[in-house]
Amino acid sequence: MIPVRRSIWHEPRPADAPPIGRLDRLLVGAFAVAVVVEGIVRSDVAWRPLVTVLALTLVPALLWRRGRPLVAALIGWGVAGLLSILQLTTPAGDLDLYSMLAVLILLYSLVRWGSGREIVVGTAFVTVVVALGMYASAAGWADLFGGIVLLLLVVALAAVFRYRADLWQRQQREIRTQERVALARELHDTVAHHVSAIAVQAQAGGVVAGIQPEKAVEVLAAIESEASRTLAEMRSMVRVLREEEAAAFSPQLGVADLPALAHADTKPVVEVSLEGSLTRLARPVDAALYRLAQESLTNAVRHARGATRVGIDVRREGDAVRLRVCDDGRTEPGPVPEPGFGLLGMTERAQLLGGSLSAGPGPEGGWVVEAVLPAEVRA
């Protein structure tokens, strides 16, 4: 039990807390109107002006519930505790407004957006206030049980959403890590290829310099060109890598290997079309195009319903290369589903190289994946 308590105590705040938006202001406005209306029409509430003013102090708390969840919870539940104390000290009648149920939102926000320390301190405070309120209202066993169940449901719901968001972020980080590992392997191959070429040219230059000194200038120019290209690709790749990864030396497939994916003897038929100058692409771009096409083809074969054809089209468009993979499968009507982790990984790879990727239903049916990458990676 001790390690669990320590892990909860040191739990940081979630990093994805959204800022105050239009829906938050609408919520606060609706709450304020409800409090004022209830304070006017409910004749069974004692000290209605005081109770109404105290309830309106929850307005800033509702706005702070994500940015400062502990402060918001202390304000909201502190008001509830103050009303319970007044209920005990003054037999003036009922002091509760139905609008005060908004404190449940503050409890949810505390567990969903607070740090571990804030959750421990805040829930302890809420527990004291709830016990005080139950005692002040002389609640029976049924009301006590119902109240406890409601609070536990709110806490459980907040914990579930917090865990799901944390799991999603960890999966996103895993996708980025995998893509960076793949890019590190490609960087390894790029450096090995170019440095080997530079070494061979340098050895040849040493021989040529002794026989034909006038040709040594051409050899040096070729070495300079190869070294500059290598340095540009290294800079672009290292810029997106954040930590060292071990990489195995293995040849990378590229655009020239895409025709091997085509086949006409099975369903769906795969057709590959290559247009434009695609022979002098940067090696990271060349490998990325193959990987994106291969992943898109795999998704089409697995998920496209009733597909009979999958087309892979790669063409050079100025300083960019466009990849388009489309199928003729059936698409279900309705909103476009959320992208899976495979598609998110493809998008991450394209963006790391300075490009973009989009996927969705095609205008004539089927599913279309389209990526645009720079032909030369930025230095």
C-alpha positions as CSV (number, residue, x, y, z in Angstrom):
1,M,0.0,0.0,0.0
2,I,2.8,2.4,0.7
3,P,4.2,2.5,-2.9
4,V,0.7,3.1,-4.2
5,R,0.1,6.1,-1.9
6,R,3.5,7.5,-2.9
7,S,2.8,7.1,-6.6
8,I,-0.6,8.9,-6.2
9,W,1.0,11.6,-4.1
10,H,3.7,12.4,-6.7
11,E,1.3,12.1,-9.7
12,P,1.7,15.3,-11.8
13,R,-1.1,17.2,-13.4
14,P,-2.2,16.1,-16.8
15,A,-0.6,18.2,-19.5
16,D,-3.6,18.3,-21.8
17,A,-5.9,20.5,-19.8
18,P,-7.8,22.7,-22.3
19,P,-8.1,26.5,-21.7
20,I,-11.3,28.3,-20.8
21,G,-13.6,28.2,-23.8
22,R,-17.1,29.1,-25.0
23,L,-18.7,26.1,-23.4
24,D,-17.2,27.0,-20.0
25,R,-18.7,30.5,-20.2
26,L,-22.0,29.0,-21.2
27,L,-21.9,26.6,-18.3
28,V,-21.1,29.5,-15.9
29,G,-23.8,31.6,-17.3
30,A,-26.4,28.9,-17.1
31,F,-25.4,28.2,-13.5
32,A,-25.6,31.8,-12.5
33,V,-29.1,32.1,-14.0
34,A,-30.2,28.9,-12.3
35,V,-29.0,30.2,-8.9
36,V,-30.7,33.6,-9.2
37,V,-34.0,32.0,-10.5
38,E,-34.0,29.4,-7.7
39,G,-33.2,32.1,-5.1
40,I,-36.2,34.0,-6.2
41,V,-38.8,31.3,-6.7
42,R,-38.0,28.9,-3.8
43,S,-39.8,30.1,-0.8
44,D,-38.8,27.1,1.3
45,V,-35.2,28.3,1.4
46,A,-34.2,30.3,4.5
47,W,-32.0,33.4,4.2
48,R,-32.4,33.3,0.4
49,P,-30.4,36.5,-0.3
50,L,-27.4,35.2,1.7
51,V,-27.7,31.7,0.3
52,T,-27.9,33.0,-3.3
53,V,-24.8,35.2,-2.9
54,L,-22.9,32.3,-1.4
55,A,-23.9,30.0,-4.2
56,L,-22.8,32.6,-6.8
57,T,-19.2,32.4,-5.4
58,L,-19.0,29.1,-7.3
59,V,-18.9,31.1,-10.6
60,P,-15.1,31.7,-10.6
61,A,-14.6,28.2,-9.2
62,L,-16.3,26.7,-12.3
63,L,-14.0,28.8,-14.5
64,W,-10.8,27.7,-12.6
65,R,-11.8,24.0,-12.3
66,R,-9.1,22.9,-14.8
67,G,-6.4,25.5,-14.3
68,R,-6.6,25.5,-10.5
69,P,-8.7,22.5,-9.6
70,L,-7.7,22.4,-5.9
71,V,-8.6,26.1,-5.4
72,A,-11.8,25.6,-7.2
73,A,-12.8,22.6,-5.1
74,L,-11.9,24.3,-1.9
75,I,-14.0,27.3,-2.8
76,G,-17.0,25.3,-4.0
77,W,-17.0,22.7,-1.2
78,G,-16.1,25.4,1.3
79,V,-19.4,27.1,0.5
80,A,-21.2,23.8,0.9
81,G,-19.5,23.3,4.3
82,L,-20.4,26.9,5.4
83,L,-24.0,26.3,4.6
84,S,-23.9,23.1,6.6
85,I,-22.4,25.0,9.6
86,L,-25.2,27.6,9.3
87,Q,-27.7,24.8,9.2
88,L,-26.3,23.4,12.5
89,T,-26.1,26.7,14.3
90,T,-29.3,28.3,13.2
91,P,-32.6,26.3,13.0
92,A,-33.9,28.6,10.3
93,G,-34.9,25.9,7.9
94,D,-33.5,24.5,4.6
95,L,-30.4,26.3,3.3
96,D,-29.7,24.2,0.3
97,L,-30.2,25.2,-3.4
98,Y,-30.4,22.5,-6.0
99,S,-28.0,24.5,-8.1
100,M,-25.3,23.7,-5.5
101,L,-25.0,20.2,-7.1
102,A,-22.5,22.0,-9.3
103,V,-19.9,21.2,-6.6
104,L,-19.9,17.7,-8.2
105,I,-18.4,19.2,-11.3
106,L,-15.6,20.6,-9.1
107,L,-15.0,17.2,-7.6
108,Y,-14.8,15.6,-11.0
109,S,-12.4,18.3,-12.2
110,L,-10.2,17.8,-9.1
111,V,-9.7,14.1,-9.8
112,R,-9.5,14.6,-13.6
113,W,-7.1,17.6,-13.8
114,G,-5.4,17.8,-10.4
115,S,-2.0,16.6,-9.3
116,G,-1.7,13.7,-6.9
117,R,-1.2,16.0,-3.9
118,E,-4.2,18.1,-4.9
119,I,-6.4,15.1,-5.3
120,V,-5.4,13.8,-1.8
121,V,-5.9,17.1,-0.1
122,G,-9.0,18.0,-2.0
123,T,-10.8,14.6,-1.5
124,A,-10.0,14.7,2.2
125,F,-11.6,18.1,2.4
126,V,-14.6,17.0,0.4
127,T,-15.0,14.0,2.7
128,V,-15.1,16.2,5.8
129,V,-17.7,18.5,4.2
130,V,-19.9,15.6,3.1
131,A,-19.8,14.1,6.6
132,L,-20.7,17.5,8.0
133,G,-23.5,18.0,5.6
134,M,-25.0,14.5,6.3
135,Y,-24.9,15.3,10.0
136,A,-26.4,18.7,9.6
137,S,-29.3,17.4,7.5
138,A,-29.9,14.4,9.7
139,A,-29.9,12.2,6.7
140,G,-31.2,8.7,7.0
141,W,-29.3,5.6,6.0
142,A,-30.8,5.5,2.5
143,D,-29.8,9.1,1.8
144,L,-26.4,8.5,3.2
145,F,-25.9,5.4,1.0
146,G,-27.1,7.3,-2.1
147,G,-24.9,10.3,-1.5
148,I,-21.8,8.1,-1.0
149,V,-22.6,6.1,-4.2
150,L,-23.0,9.4,-6.2
151,L,-19.7,10.8,-5.0
152,L,-17.9,7.5,-5.7
153,L,-19.4,7.5,-9.2
154,V,-18.2,11.0,-9.9
155,V,-14.7,10.1,-8.7
156,A,-14.6,6.9,-10.7
157,L,-15.8,8.6,-13.8
158,A,-13.0,11.2,-13.5
159,A,-10.4,8.6,-12.8
160,V,-11.5,6.6,-15.9
161,F,-11.2,9.6,-18.2
162,R,-7.9,10.6,-16.7
163,Y,-6.5,7.0,-17.2
164,R,-7.8,6.9,-20.8
165,A,-6.2,10.2,-21.7
166,D,-2.9,9.2,-20.1
167,L,-3.0,5.9,-22.0
168,W,-3.7,7.7,-25.3
169,Q,-0.7,10.0,-24.7
170,R,1.6,7.1,-23.9
171,Q,0.5,5.4,-27.1
172,Q,1.1,8.6,-29.0
173,R,4.6,8.9,-27.6
174,E,5.2,5.2,-28.5
175,I,4.3,5.9,-32.1
176,R,6.6,8.9,-32.2
177,T,9.4,6.8,-30.7
178,Q,8.9,4.0,-33.2
179,E,9.0,6.5,-36.1
180,R,12.2,8.1,-34.7
181,V,13.8,4.7,-34.4
182,A,13.0,3.9,-38.0
183,L,14.4,7.3,-39.1
184,A,17.5,6.6,-37.1
185,R,18.0,3.4,-39.0
186,E,17.6,5.3,-42.3
187,L,20.1,7.9,-41.1
188,H,22.5,5.1,-40.3
189,D,22.1,3.7,-43.8
190,T,22.4,7.2,-45.4
191,V,25.6,8.0,-43.6
192,A,27.1,4.6,-44.3
193,H,26.2,4.8,-48.0
194,H,27.5,8.4,-48.6
195,V,30.7,8.0,-46.4
196,S,31.5,4.8,-48.3
197,A,31.2,6.7,-51.6
198,I,33.4,9.5,-50.3
199,A,36.0,7.0,-49.1
200,V,36.1,5.3,-52.5
201,Q,36.4,8.6,-54.4
202,A,39.1,9.8,-52.0
203,Q,41.1,6.6,-52.7
204,A,40.6,7.0,-56.4
205,G,41.7,10.6,-56.1
206,G,44.9,9.6,-54.5
207,V,45.7,7.3,-57.5
208,V,44.6,9.9,-60.1
209,A,46.6,12.7,-58.5
210,G,49.8,10.8,-59.2
211,I,49.0,9.9,-62.8
212,Q,46.8,12.8,-64.0
213,P,47.0,15.7,-61.6
214,E,44.6,17.8,-63.7
215,K,41.7,15.4,-63.0
216,A,42.2,15.6,-59.2
217,V,40.1,18.8,-59.2
218,E,37.1,16.8,-60.6
219,V,37.5,14.1,-57.9
220,L,37.6,16.8,-55.2
221,A,34.5,18.4,-56.6
222,A,32.7,15.1,-56.5
223,I,33.8,14.5,-52.9
224,E,32.6,18.0,-51.9
225,S,29.2,17.4,-53.5
226,E,28.8,14.0,-51.9
227,A,29.9,15.4,-48.5
228,S,27.5,18.4,-48.7
229,R,24.6,16.2,-49.6
230,T,25.4,13.8,-46.7
231,L,25.7,16.7,-44.2
232,A,22.3,18.1,-45.3
233,E,20.6,14.8,-44.9
234,M,22.2,14.2,-41.5
235,R,21.2,17.7,-40.2
236,S,17.6,17.2,-41.3
237,M,17.3,13.8,-39.7
238,V,19.2,14.6,-36.5
239,R,17.0,17.6,-36.0
240,V,13.9,15.4,-35.4
241,L,15.7,12.8,-33.2
242,R,15.8,13.5,-29.5
243,E,17.6,10.5,-28.1
244,E,20.1,7.9,-29.3
245,E,18.8,4.6,-30.5
246,A,20.7,1.5,-31.5
247,A,20.1,0.8,-35.2
248,A,20.8,-2.3,-37.2
249,F,22.4,-2.0,-40.6
250,S,19.9,-3.2,-43.2
251,P,19.2,-1.9,-46.7
252,Q,16.2,0.4,-47.0
253,L,13.6,-0.1,-49.7
254,G,12.6,2.9,-51.8
255,V,10.3,4.1,-54.6
256,A,12.2,1.9,-57.1
257,D,11.0,-1.1,-55.2
258,L,7.3,-0.2,-55.3
259,P,6.6,-2.1,-58.6
260,A,7.3,-5.3,-56.6
261,L,4.1,-4.6,-54.7
262,A,2.0,-4.8,-57.8
263,H,0.1,-8.1,-58.5
264,A,-2.8,-9.0,-60.8
265,D,-3.4,-12.6,-59.9
266,T,-5.1,-12.1,-56.6
267,K,-7.8,-9.8,-55.2
268,P,-7.6,-6.9,-54.9
269,V,-5.5,-6.1,-57.9
270,V,-2.6,-3.8,-57.1
271,E,-1.4,-1.3,-59.7
272,V,1.6,0.8,-59.3
273,S,2.3,4.0,-61.4
274,L,5.5,6.0,-61.2
275,E,5.8,9.3,-63.0
276,G,8.4,12.0,-63.2
277,S,12.0,12.1,-62.0
278,L,12.1,9.8,-59.0
279,T,15.7,8.6,-59.1
280,R,17.5,11.3,-57.1
281,L,15.3,11.6,-54.1
282,A,16.8,12.1,-50.6
283,R,17.2,8.7,-49.1
284,P,14.9,9.4,-46.1
285,V,12.2,10.6,-48.4
286,D,12.7,7.6,-50.7
287,A,12.4,5.2,-47.8
288,A,9.4,7.0,-46.4
289,L,7.5,6.9,-49.6
290,Y,7.9,3.1,-49.7
291,R,6.9,2.7,-46.1
292,L,3.8,4.9,-46.5
293,A,2.7,3.1,-49.7
294,Q,3.3,-0.3,-48.1
295,E,1.3,0.6,-44.9
296,S,-1.5,2.1,-47.0
297,L,-1.7,-1.0,-49.1
298,T,-1.8,-3.2,-46.1
299,N,-4.6,-1.2,-44.6
300,A,-6.6,-1.4,-47.9
301,V,-6.2,-5.1,-48.2
302,R,-7.3,-5.7,-44.6
303,H,-10.0,-3.1,-44.2
304,A,-11.4,-2.1,-47.5
305,R,-14.8,-3.8,-48.0
306,G,-15.3,-5.4,-51.4
307,A,-12.2,-3.8,-52.9
308,T,-11.2,-5.2,-56.3
309,R,-8.4,-2.7,-57.1
310,V,-5.8,-0.7,-55.2
311,G,-3.9,2.0,-57.0
312,I,-0.4,3.3,-55.9
313,D,0.5,6.5,-57.7
314,V,3.8,8.3,-57.2
315,R,4.7,11.4,-59.2
316,R,7.2,14.3,-59.0
317,E,5.6,17.7,-58.8
318,G,8.4,20.3,-58.8
319,D,10.3,20.2,-55.5
320,A,7.8,17.8,-54.0
321,V,6.7,14.2,-54.5
322,R,3.0,13.2,-54.2
323,L,2.0,9.7,-53.2
324,R,-1.6,8.6,-53.6
325,V,-3.0,5.2,-52.6
326,C,-6.7,4.6,-53.3
327,D,-9.0,1.6,-53.4
328,D,-12.6,1.0,-54.8
329,G,-14.0,-0.5,-51.6
330,R,-17.3,0.4,-50.1
331,T,-17.4,3.2,-47.5
332,E,-20.0,3.4,-44.8
333,P,-22.1,6.5,-44.6
334,G,-21.7,8.8,-41.6
335,P,-18.9,10.7,-40.0
336,V,-15.3,9.7,-40.8
337,P,-13.9,7.4,-38.0
338,E,-11.1,8.5,-35.7
339,P,-7.6,7.7,-37.2
340,G,-6.0,4.5,-35.8
341,F,-2.5,4.3,-34.5
342,G,-1.1,3.1,-37.9
343,L,-2.4,6.2,-39.7
344,L,-1.2,8.4,-36.8
345,G,2.3,6.9,-37.2
346,M,2.2,7.5,-41.0
347,T,1.2,11.2,-40.4
348,E,4.0,11.5,-37.8
349,R,6.6,10.2,-40.3
350,A,5.4,12.6,-43.1
351,Q,5.5,15.6,-40.8
352,L,9.0,14.7,-39.5
353,L,10.3,15.0,-43.0
354,G,8.5,18.4,-43.6
355,G,5.5,16.9,-45.5
356,S,1.9,16.2,-44.9
357,L,-0.5,13.3,-45.1
358,S,-4.3,13.0,-45.3
359,A,-6.7,10.1,-45.4
360,G,-10.4,9.8,-45.9
361,P,-13.2,8.7,-48.2
362,G,-12.6,9.4,-51.9
363,P,-15.0,11.5,-54.0
364,E,-15.9,8.4,-56.1
365,G,-16.0,6.0,-53.2
366,G,-13.3,3.9,-51.6
367,W,-10.5,5.2,-49.3
368,V,-7.7,7.6,-50.3
369,V,-4.4,8.2,-48.6
370,E,-2.4,11.1,-50.0
371,A,1.0,12.2,-48.8
372,V,3.2,15.1,-50.1
373,L,6.9,15.1,-49.2
374,P,9.7,17.4,-50.2
375,A,12.0,15.7,-52.7
376,E,15.1,17.0,-50.8
377,V,14.9,17.2,-47.0
378,R,15.7,20.5,-45.4
379,A,19.1,21.0,-43.9
